[in-house]
Amino acid sequence: MRRTRLDSLTTWKSPALSSDAISAPRRFARRLMLLSAIAMALNGCQSLIEQSYQPSISPSSNPQIVDEVQKNDPRAAMGAREHPRIVASYGGEYKDAKTERLVARIAGALTAVSENPSQSYRITILNSPAINAFALPGGYLYVTRGLLALANDASEVAAVLSHEMGHVTANHGIERQKREEAEVIASRVVAEVLSSDIAGKQALARGKLRLAAFSRQQELQADVIGVRMLGEAGYDPYAAARFLDSMAAYSRFMSVDPEADQSLDFLSSHPNSAQRIDLARTHARAFGQEGSVGDKGRDYYLDGIDGLLYGDSPEEGYVRGQTFLHGGLGIRFDVPPDFHIDNKVEAVMATGPNDIAVRFDGVADNQNQSLTNYISSGWVTGLDPSTIQQITVNGMEAATARASADRWDFDVTVIRNNAQIFRFLTAVPKGSDALEPTADVLRASFRRMTPAEAASLKPLRIRVVTVRPGENISTLAARMMGTDRKLDLFKLINALPMGAAVSPGDRVKIIAE
């Protein structure tokens, strides 16, 4: 679903979750207000901030399952048309031979029992931490690395893939395609009304991705087909219900933080309910009692995902506590205490107490104009020209200015680093004395990373460990990185219910470098 660009600079995605004491409804309302304030200050100059979709990734020449998807199948042409957009929107393909072999092994067993044996499938692992899977006409199947990280055995991934294969064999994609014309018309209206508004561009992107959703009746039909394929392929047929339980737990985990963007996750396009879980178990009983039939494939699955990239990828930069670091761009900065950073599609966003918001992004410095001229070139609404100052930030050329719009005051800081201009926009309620201190923290902490710092910056990965004598859930969870909700996330990724325990010799997943 993701990856737009800010001119020639790559933008970044959502970080690991963080919790605080503010209630969810209040935080969500405040979030919308702060984002509106930031958007209000941007004048929508398309040459400076372009939020629309720009494909930059083409289909893989190395499909994981088949070399070609049925040349003479008109449905395959539909899937091929959408494939580049899907791949680009989800950050490209995740390339790891071990993981690709694992998914190919699972899919191969399912293909052998498909309702349409002549249908070939092309399965792409998407380089996204979002938890999602979906299908396009012609046998194009997609699963994110985020979903592979959540699953705990091969049968659970088989449950997801067989469900998506069910959509293909039932031709649900053809029916979905009929809705596209109405969606395109609605998108054009949004584009005309909100063409210079960031929220409008995001609405357009989400509208396109809604085309990946099926109706509830189609989802239930795919469930029936999927469970049958699971059982006939020799997998645990109860894995479908088990993974739906994990989805529900994931939903509860995510709902603690309403600022987390779930628009491209599995639950946004797949109806999830207790009834659906019960129906999945009912269909599974045709193969026998739970726990007595089918293979889970846990050990070889854990072997296959050991080392799987988790969360932000190196191309997107990392959030570590109150710090954003990007090894590729060679920059880092801190936000003040009690701020929450979101490494989002359009920019790095941070929100703090008392309705303070920060936006950070970058643009290509193609003209090498003076920064004082650049800051007044029309991309900031309500700019006060008399406040423009030329400064330096940790040895880099920079400029600052003040702006006001509606109920907000803004500090604008631009910093040149090589052929790039990085931009901070800080917003506070009008008259607040927090503007200068907040902007000072950002400016003082923004600096180039040393080569050693950039080299030492490592992504988070799924690490499979064996429980040793004396270890328990709490001690294992303490080894988790990238989240301040270590125990909750440890239980989630290992599907451990309340009151569960681990024993020496058990294999579990942790998140570490």
Secondary structure as UniProt FT lines:
FT   STRAND          5..6
FT   TURN            7..8
FT   STRAND          9..10
FT   HELIX           24..41
FT   TURN            46..48
FT   TURN            71..72
FT   HELIX           74..89
FT   HELIX           97..111
FT   TURN            112..113
FT   TURN            117..118
FT   STRAND          122..126
FT   STRAND          133..136
FT   TURN            137..139
FT   STRAND          140..144
FT   HELIX           145..150
FT   HELIX           154..169
FT   TURN            170..171
FT   HELIX           172..177
FT   TURN            178..179
FT   HELIX           180..193
FT   TURN            195..196
FT   HELIX           198..209
FT   HELIX           210..212
FT   HELIX           216..232
FT   TURN            233..234
FT   TURN            237..238
FT   HELIX           239..255
FT   TURN            258..259
FT   TURN            263..264
FT   HELIX           266..269
FT   HELIX           274..284
FT   HELIX           285..287
FT   TURN            290..292
FT   HELIX           298..305
FT   TURN            306..307
FT   STRAND          309..310
FT   HELIX           314..316
FT   STRAND          318..320
FT   TURN            321..322
FT   STRAND          323..326
FT   TURN            327..330
FT   STRAND          331..334
FT   TURN            337..338
FT   STRAND          340..343
FT   STRAND          348..352
FT   TURN            353..355
FT   STRAND          356..364
FT   HELIX           371..375
FT   TURN            381..382
FT   STRAND          383..393
FT   TURN            394..395
FT   STRAND          396..405
FT   TURN            406..407
FT   STRAND          408..417
FT   TURN            418..419
FT   STRAND          420..429
FT   TURN            430..431
FT   TURN            433..434
FT   HELIX           435..445
FT   STRAND          447..448
FT   HELIX           451..456
FT   STRAND          460..466
FT   TURN            469..470
FT   HELIX           473..477
FT   TURN            478..479
FT   HELIX           486..493
FT   TURN            494..495
FT   TURN            498..499
FT   TURN            504..505
FT   STRAND          507..512
//
